Amino acid sequence: MRAYKRLFLISARNVFAYRMSALVSWIGSGAFLIASFAIWKALLGDGSIGGYDWPSMKAYLIISWATMQLGGAGLEWRMADRILWGEVATDLTKPVDYQKARFAEYLGSLTLELIAITIGVSLVAMLTGGFAAPKQPLLFFASMLLVIPLKFMFMYLACMLCFWTSNYMGVAWAKNALIMLFSGGLIPLSLLPTWLATPAAVLPFASVTAAPAIVYLGQAGLEVVVVQAFWVILLWFTARLLWRVALRALTVHGG
């Protein structure tokens, strides 16, 4: 446990060491949030679309924005590069579980992101008249907590593909596109055409944004949180199985 705590602290310090890079990224994400608010405000006006009026859509957008920001600030690319260059071999010599070690680093990298999310949500609340309280506060809190390991698992599984590819750029783009669309991060799943909304609702991506959003709005209850927990457990053990397979594909420069 001490080793994982150390990895957590090192990862957190690394994020603060490159805070200017993080700041630039947050400015870009803030601009996206402002644009989303402007577009949906213009579309909704004083009416509603698909059961969403402006107050509910405003809450949905800020939840979507917050869940999309939980990305691990640079950890994803460092992990991918270490696999691509064979440096992951040195990680295998360390007396820690590889997956648990990366999760500890991921949690450490969220330190600055969680602070920024708190500031961002507070600013939006002040500038737009605030938000209604969640219908089910405890369930909403549990749902948001489960988003953290879910986002890690998507990142970790995507990085594992580097054992069979020579470049991570395409994998990262595909992963981000899938999460944005099928999680409800781009548009609420209920507003998608039926042929797309139906498969999206049963995929694990929906547990990232749509799940906490509908819990917040009182459109769903405990069953959604249970589904999120199910996906966390399933993806965690799927990743452990994939890791065993991936080690057989590991090649290191020089032998």
Secondary structure, 3 states (H helix, E strand, C coil): CHHHHHHHHHHHHHHHHCHHHHHHHHHHHHHHHHHHHHHHHHHHCCCEECCEEHHHHHHHHHHHHHHHHCCCCCHHHHHHHHHHCCCHHHHCCCCCCHHHHHHHHHHHHHHHHHHHHHHHHHHHHHHHCCCCCCCCHHHHHHHHHHHHHHHHHHHHHHHHHHHCCCCCHHHHHHHHHHHHHHCCCCCCHHHCCHHHHHHHHHCHHHHCCHHHHHHHCCCCCHHHHHHHHHHHHHHHHHHHHHHHHHHCCCCCCCC
